[in-house]
Amino acid sequence: MIMPRAADQLLLPANPWFIALTLIVALMVDMVPAGRLAAMPDVLAVVLVFWGVHQPRRVGVLWAFIFGLLVDVHDGALLGQHALAYSGLSYGAILLHRRLTWFPLGGQAVQVLPLFFAAHALALIVRMLVGGMWPGWSVLLAPVFEAALWPVASVLLLAPQRRAPDRDANRPL
């Protein structure tokens, strides 16, 4: 039987409440007033891409757009700036979802790095078109930090779905 290299064990179905909780917690982490720097990673973007890859039917472009509007309202940004970036990010994650799971976590981080760069570039272009200020060259570090967070997010968010390593004689899987 052909199995993906990264899938060394079967996963339980994802709980919709857990998905919602992780998205809300990621939104709250992004809303913490920690002196928003241009190089600060966007945790919500990482979680949206993760669920777009692992649960594309539950977390899609619509949820990314809604969370983007919430971030726009909170940050006082141009309404739709983050919504457009998150929607494109989610669309890219859904396009990659079948291919991405075949790679190990390091390879997955390299695969999602262009998605994060594209989302930040799109948000930056929208900001600059309406007369916003240039955030500096440190804005190029944020996608790198987000890609570096990808393995950590994968391990943490897939932990509730992992099956117990001890097999029961009455359980076939």
Residue frames relative to the residue before (quaternion, step in Angstrom):
aa qw qx qy qz dx dy dz
M 1.0000 0.0000 0.0000 0.0000 0.00 0.00 0.00
I 0.3593 -0.7284 0.5438 0.2113 3.56 -0.92 0.93
M 0.0066 0.7873 -0.6142 0.0534 3.55 -0.72 1.14
P 0.5538 -0.5915 0.4531 0.3716 3.58 -1.09 0.57
R 0.5661 -0.6182 0.4260 0.3404 3.57 -1.08 0.73
A 0.6944 0.4847 -0.2860 0.4483 3.57 0.98 -0.80
A 0.6707 0.4795 -0.3024 0.4784 3.59 1.18 -0.39
D 0.0164 -0.8309 0.5553 -0.0292 3.55 0.09 1.28
Q 0.7856 0.1237 -0.1031 0.5975 3.58 1.24 -0.13
L 0.5415 -0.6070 0.4670 0.3467 3.54 -1.23 0.44
L 0.3012 -0.7549 0.5603 0.1594 3.54 -1.10 0.74
L 0.4912 -0.6144 0.5279 0.3202 3.54 -1.20 0.59
P 0.6023 -0.5389 0.4137 0.4191 3.61 -1.17 0.32
A 0.4997 -0.6516 0.4809 0.3074 3.57 -1.08 0.70
N 0.4039 -0.6997 0.5409 0.2338 3.54 -0.96 0.92
P 0.4592 -0.7016 0.4628 0.2876 3.64 -0.70 0.99
W 0.6201 0.5389 -0.3452 0.4538 3.60 1.08 -0.61
F 0.6346 0.5155 -0.3263 0.4745 3.57 1.07 -0.71
I 0.6244 0.5299 -0.3355 0.4656 3.57 1.01 -0.80
A 0.6721 0.4898 -0.2971 0.4692 3.59 0.88 -0.95
L 0.6480 0.5254 -0.3203 0.4488 3.58 0.96 -0.85
T 0.6726 0.4917 -0.3098 0.4581 3.60 0.90 -0.86
L 0.6419 0.5131 -0.3288 0.4655 3.59 1.03 -0.71
I 0.6676 0.4900 -0.3040 0.4709 3.58 0.95 -0.83
V 0.6442 0.5057 -0.3256 0.4725 3.60 0.99 -0.81
A 0.6438 0.5095 -0.3259 0.4687 3.61 0.98 -0.78
L 0.6249 0.5203 -0.3342 0.4765 3.59 1.05 -0.72
M 0.6617 0.5013 -0.3056 0.4663 3.58 0.97 -0.85
V 0.6249 0.5243 -0.3424 0.4662 3.60 1.03 -0.73
D 0.6682 0.4874 -0.3052 0.4720 3.60 0.99 -0.77
M 0.6783 0.4955 -0.2901 0.4584 3.58 1.15 -0.53
V 0.4638 0.6681 -0.4616 0.3543 3.61 1.22 -0.10
P 0.3625 -0.7511 0.5049 0.2225 3.60 -0.72 1.00
A 0.1405 0.8127 -0.5447 0.1517 3.55 0.30 1.28
G 0.6052 -0.5477 0.3680 0.4452 3.58 1.09 0.55
R 0.1780 -0.8428 0.4997 0.0906 3.55 0.52 1.22
L 0.1062 -0.7856 0.6092 0.0175 3.55 -0.49 1.25
A 0.6070 -0.5648 0.4080 0.3823 3.57 -1.17 0.42
A 0.7141 0.4507 -0.2564 0.4702 3.60 1.08 -0.65
M 0.4685 0.6830 -0.4445 0.3414 3.60 1.25 0.01
P 0.4236 -0.7221 0.4743 0.2723 3.62 -0.75 0.97
D 0.3963 -0.6930 0.5588 0.2245 3.53 -1.20 0.67
V 0.2876 -0.7974 0.5099 0.1465 3.57 -0.17 1.31
L 0.6237 0.5457 -0.3436 0.4418 3.58 1.01 -0.74
A 0.6306 0.5268 -0.3341 0.4617 3.59 1.02 -0.74
V 0.6430 0.5159 -0.3242 0.4640 3.59 0.98 -0.81
V 0.6842 0.4758 -0.2891 0.4711 3.59 0.90 -0.91
L 0.6302 0.5229 -0.3381 0.4638 3.61 1.00 -0.71
V 0.6580 0.4843 -0.3129 0.4844 3.58 0.96 -0.81
F 0.6312 0.5408 -0.3426 0.4378 3.59 0.95 -0.83
W 0.7253 0.4103 -0.2568 0.4896 3.59 0.77 -0.96
G 0.5924 0.5478 -0.3704 0.4602 3.60 1.13 -0.44
V 0.6642 0.4736 -0.2944 0.4978 3.57 1.14 -0.61
H 0.7860 0.3660 -0.1807 0.4643 3.58 0.80 -1.01
Q 0.7910 0.1228 -0.0726 0.5950 3.62 1.14 -0.50
P 0.0069 -0.8627 0.5054 0.0172 3.63 0.61 1.05
R 0.6448 0.5167 -0.3439 0.4461 3.62 1.11 -0.38
R 0.7027 0.4481 -0.2670 0.4838 3.58 1.16 -0.46
V 0.7779 0.1676 -0.0901 0.5989 3.59 0.98 -0.79
G 0.0926 0.8255 -0.5442 0.1175 3.52 -0.24 1.28
V 0.8100 -0.2717 0.2126 0.4742 3.51 -1.27 -0.49
L 0.6224 0.5549 -0.3517 0.4254 3.61 1.01 -0.73
W 0.6778 0.4710 -0.2987 0.4791 3.60 0.89 -0.89
A 0.6190 0.5286 -0.3457 0.4668 3.58 1.04 -0.69
F 0.6444 0.5170 -0.3178 0.4653 3.60 0.99 -0.81
I 0.6606 0.5071 -0.3097 0.4589 3.59 0.93 -0.89
F 0.6761 0.4678 -0.2969 0.4858 3.59 0.91 -0.87
G 0.6117 0.5427 -0.3474 0.4589 3.59 1.09 -0.60
L 0.6376 0.5073 -0.3252 0.4799 3.58 1.02 -0.74
L 0.6337 0.5261 -0.3313 0.4602 3.59 1.03 -0.76
V 0.6544 0.4922 -0.3097 0.4833 3.59 1.00 -0.80
D 0.6249 0.5372 -0.3367 0.4556 3.59 1.01 -0.76
V 0.6689 0.4892 -0.3001 0.4724 3.58 0.91 -0.90
H 0.6722 0.4987 -0.3077 0.4525 3.58 0.91 -0.85
D 0.7354 0.4280 -0.2373 0.4687 3.59 0.85 -0.94
G 0.3972 -0.7107 0.4892 0.3127 3.59 1.18 -0.37
A 0.3784 0.7273 -0.4808 0.3109 3.55 1.19 0.54
L 0.6961 -0.4083 0.3621 0.4664 3.53 -1.33 0.04
L 0.4590 -0.7045 0.4615 0.2829 3.58 -0.69 1.06
G 0.7696 0.2972 -0.2652 0.4991 3.53 -0.58 1.20
Q 0.4806 0.6844 -0.4350 0.3337 3.59 1.22 -0.24
H 0.7399 0.3615 -0.2199 0.5230 3.59 0.71 -1.03
A 0.5853 0.5793 -0.3721 0.4283 3.59 1.11 -0.62
L 0.6622 0.4881 -0.2993 0.4834 3.58 0.98 -0.83
A 0.6690 0.4984 -0.3032 0.4606 3.58 0.92 -0.89
Y 0.6825 0.4764 -0.2926 0.4707 3.61 0.90 -0.88
S 0.6231 0.5324 -0.3462 0.4566 3.60 1.06 -0.68
G 0.6638 0.4840 -0.2999 0.4849 3.58 0.96 -0.82
L 0.6255 0.5369 -0.3202 0.4668 3.55 1.08 -0.76
S 0.6756 0.4836 -0.2880 0.4761 3.57 0.93 -0.89
Y 0.6273 0.5278 -0.3342 0.4650 3.58 1.01 -0.75
G 0.6600 0.4993 -0.3016 0.4734 3.57 0.97 -0.84
A 0.6403 0.5202 -0.3258 0.4619 3.58 1.02 -0.75
I 0.6522 0.4986 -0.3153 0.4761 3.57 1.01 -0.78
L 0.6271 0.5272 -0.3395 0.4621 3.60 1.06 -0.65
L 0.7318 0.4324 -0.2234 0.4770 3.59 1.05 -0.79
H 0.4812 0.7471 -0.4137 0.1977 3.59 1.15 -0.45
R 0.6735 0.4790 -0.3238 0.4606 3.64 0.97 -0.59
R 0.7006 0.4743 -0.2679 0.4608 3.57 0.99 -0.80
L 0.6518 0.5866 -0.3173 0.3610 3.55 0.95 -0.93
T 0.6751 0.5232 -0.3109 0.4170 3.60 0.94 -0.78
W 0.5751 0.5871 -0.3830 0.4218 3.60 1.21 -0.16
F 0.6633 0.5023 -0.2993 0.4670 3.59 1.20 -0.40
P 0.5178 -0.5797 0.5013 0.3802 3.59 -1.21 0.35
L 0.7315 -0.4630 0.2663 0.4238 3.59 -1.22 0.34
G 0.6419 0.5156 -0.3324 0.4600 3.61 0.99 -0.73
G 0.6597 0.4926 -0.2972 0.4835 3.56 1.02 -0.79
Q 0.6175 0.5328 -0.3428 0.4662 3.57 1.09 -0.65
A 0.6309 0.5347 -0.3344 0.4519 3.58 1.00 -0.81
V 0.6512 0.4986 -0.3131 0.4789 3.58 1.01 -0.78
Q 0.6588 0.5211 -0.3082 0.4467 3.60 1.04 -0.76
V 0.7255 0.4240 -0.2592 0.4761 3.63 1.00 -0.72
L 0.4640 0.6984 -0.4371 0.3254 3.61 1.23 -0.26
P 0.6726 0.4697 -0.3323 0.4653 3.69 0.83 -0.74
L 0.5910 0.5596 -0.3715 0.4467 3.61 1.11 -0.56
F 0.6805 0.4798 -0.2878 0.4732 3.56 0.91 -0.93
F 0.6246 0.5226 -0.3395 0.4706 3.59 1.03 -0.72
A 0.6662 0.5050 -0.3068 0.4550 3.60 0.91 -0.89
A 0.6555 0.5077 -0.3223 0.4568 3.60 0.95 -0.80
H 0.6707 0.4772 -0.3034 0.4800 3.58 0.94 -0.82
A 0.6346 0.5223 -0.3316 0.4631 3.59 1.02 -0.73
L 0.6506 0.5143 -0.3183 0.4592 3.57 0.97 -0.83
A 0.6645 0.4850 -0.3043 0.4803 3.60 0.92 -0.86
L 0.6510 0.5167 -0.3116 0.4607 3.59 1.03 -0.78
I 0.6377 0.5204 -0.3245 0.4661 3.58 0.99 -0.79
V 0.6531 0.4982 -0.3180 0.4733 3.59 0.93 -0.86
R 0.6510 0.5175 -0.3145 0.4577 3.59 0.95 -0.88
M 0.6950 0.4726 -0.2822 0.4626 3.59 0.91 -0.88
L 0.6243 0.5534 -0.3451 0.4301 3.62 1.07 -0.66
V 0.7305 0.3910 -0.2455 0.5032 3.60 1.05 -0.60
G 0.6545 -0.5669 0.2997 0.4006 3.57 1.22 0.36
G 0.3499 0.7447 -0.4989 0.2721 3.56 1.12 0.50
M 0.5628 -0.6032 0.4509 0.3408 3.53 -1.30 0.29
W 0.5285 -0.6070 0.4959 0.3261 3.54 -1.21 0.63
P 0.3479 -0.7763 0.4825 0.2084 3.63 -0.62 1.05
G 0.5885 -0.5643 0.3771 0.4394 3.60 1.20 -0.20
W 0.6565 -0.5454 0.3635 0.3734 3.51 -1.30 0.31
S 0.5247 0.6357 -0.4194 0.3804 3.59 1.22 -0.21
V 0.4898 0.6542 -0.4336 0.3795 3.59 1.25 -0.19
L 0.6097 0.5643 -0.3506 0.4323 3.61 1.17 -0.43
L 0.6107 0.5658 -0.3512 0.4284 3.59 1.22 -0.31
A 0.5627 0.6387 -0.3864 0.3552 3.61 1.08 -0.61
P 0.6793 0.4618 -0.3243 0.4691 3.67 0.81 -0.78
V 0.6132 0.5388 -0.3540 0.4564 3.60 1.08 -0.64
F 0.6590 0.4946 -0.3025 0.4791 3.58 0.98 -0.85
E 0.6395 0.5195 -0.3257 0.4638 3.59 1.03 -0.74
A 0.6501 0.4893 -0.3167 0.4875 3.59 1.00 -0.76
A 0.6337 0.5150 -0.3301 0.4736 3.60 1.10 -0.64
L 0.6464 0.5089 -0.3151 0.4732 3.60 1.17 -0.52
W 0.4921 0.7035 -0.4136 0.3031 3.59 1.20 -0.41
P 0.6849 0.4596 -0.3241 0.4632 3.69 0.75 -0.81
V 0.6324 0.5235 -0.3325 0.4642 3.59 1.02 -0.76
A 0.6642 0.4953 -0.2993 0.4732 3.58 0.92 -0.90
S 0.6413 0.5300 -0.3313 0.4451 3.59 0.97 -0.77
V 0.6725 0.4833 -0.3027 0.4717 3.57 0.89 -0.88
L 0.7015 0.4784 -0.2782 0.4490 3.60 0.85 -0.93
L 0.7413 0.4315 -0.2430 0.4531 3.58 0.85 -0.92
L 0.6792 0.4461 -0.3031 0.4978 3.60 1.17 -0.35
A 0.4498 0.7235 -0.4379 0.2872 3.61 1.23 -0.24
P 0.6946 0.4592 -0.3213 0.4510 3.69 0.80 -0.75
Q 0.6743 0.5056 -0.2964 0.4492 3.59 1.18 -0.40
R 0.5296 0.6442 -0.4139 0.3650 3.59 1.19 -0.28
R 0.4220 -0.6948 0.5263 0.2492 3.54 -1.01 0.83
A 0.6022 -0.5494 0.4333 0.3845 3.52 -1.24 0.44
P 0.4816 -0.6986 0.4392 0.2953 3.63 -0.86 0.85
D 0.6593 0.4727 -0.3253 0.4858 3.62 1.12 -0.47
R 0.2936 -0.7754 0.5391 0.1480 3.52 -0.80 1.03
D 0.3215 -0.7221 0.5840 0.1845 3.50 -1.12 0.76
A 0.5432 -0.6339 0.4377 0.3339 3.59 -1.01 0.77
N 0.7068 0.4619 -0.2591 0.4690 3.61 1.10 -0.58
R 0.6678 0.4558 -0.2853 0.5147 3.57 1.28 -0.12
P 0.3496 -0.7898 0.4587 0.2091 3.62 -0.43 1.13
L 0.7257 0.4267 -0.2595 0.4733 3.61 1.04 -0.58
